[in-house]
Amino acid sequence: MKLQFTTRKNTPKRFENKTEHAIFKLPDKFRREVESDFESLSVSNGTITWNYDELLNIAIKTEAVRENLEKRGFARWVEKVWIDKEQLYLVKLKGKTIIQFRRGEEEFSWTTEYREIKFNVRVSDEVFSFTPPRDAKIVSLTLFSSIEEAQKFVNFTVLKPSYTAGYEFEFATVIKDESEAIELSYGKENELGIFESLKSTLQDGEEVRIKDTEGRYKIDLGVRKIEFNYKGLWVTVASEKT
């Protein structure tokens, strides 16, 4: 299916209106491009998803090793639907979305209008492939359903916390750019995050001491973060909870 659609998003702080061109191929391939002065696209071949921002020149590659890995902290629902009387396909949707971050949540309403819809269009699989520019910064994200499986993809020993305030492990994300890191997510809404890397990520903050361990503490956009070094590994624990 090939189509063009415009989404108007209203939030308490801003109004956004963007037009996108999209191509979908069953069961799970897609390509979406936003109309703007700079290229902005999302493309998936069904296994790997690329998100590229030409303005920042950043390409993010995401691969979920765990099948059916659910998105956490995301809720979206439709309040009203418009359907073409003759062709019986969607022409307009109106709804709301809530996205939960560690700094809080964002709720906004949206309206999407679909135009230039074409069905049964022959599309080559090459449309769903993407090669980032040579000078682009590439960030690779790989999601795993277990720490043991994620451990195979990093060159340091992943620390598993013995105490997580009752939150259960949800998934691990291996992050690779100039270096490598891993984030362990706990709780259905990512209430607790543990970030481990060979490089420090909390450059400023209040100096604190946890027993015999020195560290840094900072509140960033409502998220409490504490970083310390354990046997050469930098560990950051982040949560909105006190």
DALIN-V592784 format. One record per pair of residues at least 24 apart in sequence whose ideal C-beta (glycine too) atoms are under 10 Angstrom apart, sorted by the first residue. I is the first residue (numbers start at 1). J is the second residue. Records with the same first field share a line. If there is no record, write none. Layout:
I = J  J
This chain:
1 = 25  26  30  89  117  118  119  120  121  123
2 = 31  116  117  118  119  120  121  123  127
3 = 89  90  114  115  116  117  118  119  121
4 = 33  35  113  114  115  116  117  118
5 = 32  90  91  92  93  112  113  114  115  116  117
6 = 35  92  111  112  113  114  115
7 = 34  93  110  111  112  113
8 = 94  109  110  111  112  113
9 = 97  108  109  110  111  112
10 = 96  108  109  110  111
11 = 97  106  107  108  109  110
12 = 106  107  108
13 = 106  108
14 = 108
15 = 108
16 = 108  110
17 = 111
19 = 113  115
20 = 112
21 = 116
22 = 114
23 = 118  121  123  127  128
24 = 121  123  128
25 = 121  122  123  124  125  127  128
28 = 128
29 = 123  125  127  128  129
30 = 127  128
31 = 123  127  128  129  130
39 = 133
41 = 130
42 = 130
43 = 127  128  129  130
44 = 128  129  130
45 = 125  126  127  128  129  130
46 = 125  128
48 = 128  129  130  140  142
49 = 130  141
50 = 128  129  130  131  132  138
51 = 130  139  141
52 = 130  132  133  136  138
53 = 136  137
54 = 133  136
56 = 136  137
57 = 132  133  135  136  137
58 = 132  136  137  138  139  177
59 = 130  131  132  133  136  137  138  139  140
60 = 132  137  138  139  140  141  175  177
61 = 130  132  138  139  140  141  142  176
62 = 139  140  141  142  143  173
63 = 140  141  142  143  144  174
64 = 141  142  143  144  145  171  173
65 = 142  143  144  145  146  149  150  153  171  172  174
66 = 142  143  144  145  146  149  171  172
67 = 145
68 = 145
69 = 143  144  145  170  171
70 = 170  171  188
71 = 99
72 = 100  170  171  185  187  188  189  190  191
73 = 98  99  100  101  102  105  185  187  188  189  190  191
74 = 98  99  100  189
75 = 99  100  105  107
76 = 110
78 = 110  112
79 = 109  110  111
80 = 111
82 = 111  113  114
84 = 114  117
87 = 117  119
89 = 114  117  119
90 = 114  117
91 = 115  117
100 = 188  189  190  191  240
101 = 189  190  221  222  223  240
102 = 189  190  191  192  193  220  221  222  223  224  225  238  239  240  241
103 = 219  220  221  222  223  240
104 = 221  222  223  240
105 = 189
137 = 177  178
138 = 176  177  178
139 = 175  176  177  178
140 = 174  175  176  177  180
141 = 173  174  175  176  177  183
142 = 172  173  174  175  176  182
143 = 171  172  173  174  183  185
144 = 171  172  173  174  182  184
145 = 169  170  171  172
146 = 171  172
147 = 171  172  182  184
148 = 172
149 = 174
150 = 174  182  183  184
151 = 182
153 = 180  182
154 = 180  181  182  196  197  198
155 = 180  198
156 = 180  181  182  196  197  198  231  232  233
157 = 196  231  232  233
158 = 182  184  194  196  233
159 = 184  194  196  230  231  233  235
160 = 184  194
161 = 186  192  194  235  237
164 = 191  192  194  237
165 = 191  192  239  241
166 = 191  192
167 = 191  192  239  241
168 = 192
169 = 194
172 = 196
181 = 234  236
183 = 236  238
184 = 237
186 = 239
187 = 239  241
189 = 240
190 = 238  239  240
191 = 238  239  240  241
192 = 237  238  239  240  241
193 = 223  225  236  237  238  239
194 = 235  236  237  238  239
195 = 225  227  234  235  236  237  238
196 = 230  233  234  235  236  237
197 = 227  233  234  235  236
198 = 232  233  234
199 = 234
200 = 227  228  229  234  236
201 = 225  227  234  235  236
202 = 226  227  228  234  236  238
203 = 227
